[in-house]
Amino acid sequence: MPRDPILKGDSVDDEDRSVALRPSRMDDMVGQAETIARLKIAIDAAVQRGDSLGHVLFDGPPGLGKTTFALCMHNELSVEVELTTGAVLKAPRDLVPYLTNASERSILFIDEIHRLPKAVEEYLYTAMEDFRIDIILGDGVNARTHNLWLKPFTLIGATTRAGMLSGPLRDRFQIRETLGFYTDADLSEIAKRNAKKIGVEMDAGAADEIAKRSRSTPRIANNHLLWVRDFAQSKANGVISLQVAQDALEMMEVDERGLGKVHREYLLTLIRVFAGGPAGIESIAHTMNASVDTLVDEVEPFLLRIGFVVRTPRGRVARSETYRHLNLDPPPDDDQLRLFDQ
């Protein structure tokens, strides 16, 4: 019987501290079937050998389950897990307690591992490969190096920007998994299961509505579910029907394609101020009084993925489908639109 989760160290963020909706075993997870199948084989083999699991790197956009995988894996292995983030580990000395306190076959999970400073990253090399770290004692000519051997452990790294990791660090992960976006059917099933966990009655149609407005991301689906739950308790006696879900999400300004207020503001700025483009991201950001990083990291990825915006060498361009979604008429005889909408 696996023991209860033992969580130590720094949590990833406020949202990830809430594990009420998080599955505790991989059999309870929805979606990512191929990744789950491969990880189960690696976990089963490690358990049979009585050995630590090989180091694992999860890559993918935010909210797809990288932390959930790490916590499920520690349950499957019945070992301890420590959680931290790359931003917290500013120097090798910040990493040492995590490594020296790690128990046999335990898991160290580092979220946003691409944010590790180069010195910390290089310090991980021998820890990952040889389970050894070098500690310098003393100063100047009296300094000496002490080799400290570690108990075998598994490092699980999570990143939204795998390209920012150095080649030597990437190569030290025996298992690399890229998480993909979820289907509406998967998100609907997640919403149904989590509605039961929080004790709320919900129609199947409401679950489908939440799913299609969640931008293919479980974290967003869970956030929508919790908001719809609150709305239903306040306005509809706690029962989530299709109409209640639609009313709740419309109040939240999430439309039927999953676009939020900031997505629509971006598109309207591109269309009304820049005539549909091409426009540079800096110009769009300045017009919206928003940061470039916010638009690039949080707004544009979804718009690019659903084809509402196209990146060109000259800048961002809105497609004719974007005009239709916003109930606007595309400009007549626009060569830029025809180029991308043939």
RAKAZI-V588121 format. One record per residue. RES is the residue in three letters. OMEGA is omega as a letter, one per 40 degrees, with the letter a starting at -180 (999 if undefined). Layout:
BEGIN
RES;OMEGA
RES;OMEGA
END
This chain:
BEGIN
MET;a
PRO;a
ARG;a
ASP;a
PRO;i
ILE;a
LEU;i
LYS;i
GLY;a
ASP;i
SER;a
VAL;i
ASP;a
ASP;a
GLU;a
ASP;i
ARG;i
SER;a
VAL;a
ALA;a
LEU;a
ARG;i
PRO;a
SER;i
ARG;a
MET;i
ASP;i
ASP;a
MET;i
VAL;a
GLY;i
GLN;a
ALA;a
GLU;i
THR;i
ILE;a
ALA;i
ARG;a
LEU;i
LYS;i
ILE;a
ALA;i
ILE;i
ASP;i
ALA;i
ALA;i
VAL;a
GLN;i
ARG;a
GLY;a
ASP;i
SER;i
LEU;i
GLY;a
HIS;a
VAL;i
LEU;i
PHE;i
ASP;i
GLY;i
PRO;a
PRO;i
GLY;a
LEU;i
GLY;a
LYS;i
THR;i
THR;i
PHE;a
ALA;a
LEU;i
CYS;a
MET;i
HIS;i
ASN;i
GLU;a
LEU;a
SER;i
VAL;i
GLU;i
VAL;i
GLU;a
LEU;i
THR;i
THR;i
GLY;a
ALA;a
VAL;a
LEU;a
LYS;a
ALA;i
PRO;a
ARG;i
ASP;a
LEU;a
VAL;a
PRO;i
TYR;a
LEU;a
THR;i
ASN;a
ALA;i
SER;a
GLU;i
ARG;a
SER;a
ILE;i
LEU;a
PHE;i
ILE;i
ASP;a
GLU;a
ILE;i
HIS;i
ARG;i
LEU;i
PRO;a
LYS;a
ALA;i
VAL;i
GLU;a
GLU;i
TYR;a
LEU;a
TYR;a
THR;i
ALA;a
MET;a
GLU;a
ASP;a
PHE;a
ARG;i
ILE;i
ASP;i
ILE;a
ILE;i
LEU;i
GLY;a
ASP;i
GLY;a
VAL;a
ASN;a
ALA;i
ARG;a
THR;i
HIS;i
ASN;a
LEU;a
TRP;a
LEU;i
LYS;a
PRO;a
PHE;i
THR;i
LEU;i
ILE;i
GLY;i
ALA;a
THR;i
THR;a
ARG;a
ALA;a
GLY;i
MET;i
LEU;i
SER;i
GLY;i
PRO;i
LEU;i
ARG;a
ASP;a
ARG;i
PHE;a
GLN;a
ILE;i
ARG;a
GLU;i
THR;a
LEU;a
GLY;i
PHE;a
TYR;i
THR;i
ASP;i
ALA;i
ASP;a
LEU;i
SER;i
GLU;i
ILE;i
ALA;i
LYS;a
ARG;a
ASN;i
ALA;i
LYS;a
LYS;a
ILE;i
GLY;i
VAL;i
GLU;a
MET;i
ASP;i
ALA;i
GLY;i
ALA;i
ALA;i
ASP;a
GLU;i
ILE;a
ALA;a
LYS;i
ARG;a
SER;i
ARG;i
SER;a
THR;a
PRO;a
ARG;i
ILE;i
ALA;i
ASN;i
ASN;i
HIS;a
LEU;a
LEU;i
TRP;i
VAL;i
ARG;i
ASP;i
PHE;a
ALA;i
GLN;a
SER;a
LYS;a
ALA;i
ASN;i
GLY;a
VAL;a
ILE;i
SER;i
LEU;a
GLN;i
VAL;i
ALA;i
GLN;a
ASP;a
ALA;a
LEU;i
GLU;i
MET;i
MET;i
GLU;i
VAL;a
ASP;a
GLU;i
ARG;i
GLY;i
LEU;i
GLY;a
LYS;a
VAL;i
HIS;a
ARG;i
GLU;i
TYR;a
LEU;i
LEU;i
THR;i
LEU;a
ILE;a
ARG;a
VAL;a
PHE;i
ALA;i
GLY;i
GLY;e
PRO;i
ALA;i
GLY;a
ILE;i
GLU;i
SER;i
ILE;a
ALA;i
HIS;i
THR;i
MET;a
ASN;i
ALA;i
SER;i
VAL;a
ASP;i
THR;a
LEU;a
VAL;a
ASP;a
GLU;a
VAL;a
GLU;a
PRO;a
PHE;i
LEU;i
LEU;a
ARG;a
ILE;i
GLY;i
PHE;i
VAL;i
VAL;i
ARG;i
THR;i
PRO;a
ARG;a
GLY;a
ARG;a
VAL;i
ALA;i
ARG;a
SER;i
GLU;i
THR;i
TYR;a
ARG;a
HIS;a
LEU;a
ASN;i
LEU;i
ASP;i
PRO;i
PRO;a
PRO;i
ASP;i
ASP;a
ASP;a
GLN;i
LEU;a
ARG;a
LEU;a
PHE;a
ASP;i
GLN;999
END
